[in-house]
């Protein structure tokens, strides 16, 4: 058995896929009948439009945020007892400077600012989707924190 090379994202620009028609055609040729698109933007992507028009059953998942993203705070919570995030501890300028140091382009920093200063209503609206799909209520953030306290030194 040969070892696989690690996945590398070097050079990836994370722009929307523009070959959605090809992806849908390959999926149909492989016998795929249902697809799920994980959406991360307000506007429809070329991939999403291709899936909608491609004759497959599809489900659109459009989470606003993942609780697990809070794990980014674990290091500063363990070492300093604080969350270093714009805007609870960091100012607007400090937050933007941090995102730039981390390599985010200006358009990502602008998106992050918008989500923190003027989020769309969808970002503040709790929907019953998880319970409808799974048959049980979604976990609260407080529950997630209790389950993951060890990552923060608790």
N, C-alpha and C positions, 0 to 999 in steps of 0.2 A: 504494500500500500504506500503510495507516495503522498507526502504532505502537500496540502493546498497552500498556495501563496496567500498571505493575508490580504483582505480587501483593503484597498486604498482609495481614499477620496481626494487625494492630491490632485489639484487642477480641476476638480468638479466645481461647476458654477451654480448647481442646484436650481437652474432655471427650469421653467415648465417644459415638459417633454413635448416636442413638436411632431413626433412620429406616431401619434395616437392611432391613425388609421392602420398603420402597419402592425401595431401592437394588437389591435382588435382582430385584424385578419389572422394573425398568427394564433391568437387565442381560439378563435373559431375553428381554424384548421386543426388545432390540437384537441378539439372536442370540448372546450370549455363552454359551459352554458351560463354561468353566473359569475360576475366579477364584483369586487368591492373597490371603490376608489376612496382613498384617504385624502381628503381635501384640506388644504391649508391656506386658502385665500378666499376672498369674498367673490371675486370674478371667476367665471368658469374657465378652466384651462383647456388648451387644445385636446389634451387626453380625455378630459371629462366630456367634452362635446362629441368626441369620436366614440366613446363608450355609449353615450346616450343614443347616438344615431346608428350604432353598429349591430343592432338586432340581438343583443345579449340581454339577459336579465341582469340588472345591476342595482347595487346599493351604494349610496353616497354616505360616507362618514365625514362629518365636519366638526371635529372637536375644537374647542376654542383653546384649550390648554390641557396638558397632561399633569396629573399630580406628581408623577415621577420627575418632572422637571425641577421640582423643589430640591432634589438631590444635589443640584448645582450649589446649593447653599451649605451643604454638609461640612465642607472643609472649614469655612469661616465660622460656622457655629461651633464645631469641635475645638478649633484653635483660639477663637476670640470670644465666643458666646454671642455673636451678632450675625445678622443677615446683611450682606453687602449687596444690595440690589437697589436700582433706581425705582422708587423714590423713598422707601422707608429710612434708609441710612444715607444713601448717596443722593447728591443733588442732580438736577437734570444734566448739567455740564459734566459732572463726574461720571454719571451713567453713560453718556455718549462717549466720553474719553475711554472708559473701560471697554465698551463694545468695539471701538476702533482698535484698541490694543489687542483685543481678542481676534481681530481680523475681519470683523463684519464690515461690509461695504456701507456707504452712506444710506442707500435705499433701505437696507435692513435696519439700520439705526433709526431711520425715520418711521418705519413700521413699528418698531419696538416702542418708540415714544408715543405714537398714536394709540397703541394698545394700552399704554399706561396712563395716558392723559385724556383720551376721548374714545374709549372702546365702543365698538358697535353694540347696539342693543342685544344682539345675539350673545355677546360676551358676558352679559349680566342676567341672562334669562336661563333659568333651570328648566330643562325639559324632562319628561318622563320616559325618554327613549330607552335608557338602559333597562328599566323595569319592564317596558313593553317587549324588548327583545329577549331579555334573559329570564324574565319571570321573577326577579328579585330586585329590590331597590339598589340604586347605586351607592357606593360607599361615600361617606362625607370626607372632607379633607381632614377633619379631626380623627376619624377612624384610620385614614391612611397614615397620618403622623404617628399614632400609637403603634401601628404595625411596623413602622420604619424608624422608630426612635433610635435604635442601635446605630444607624448610619450617622446620626447626629451626636453620638456620644452618650445617649440616654439609656 
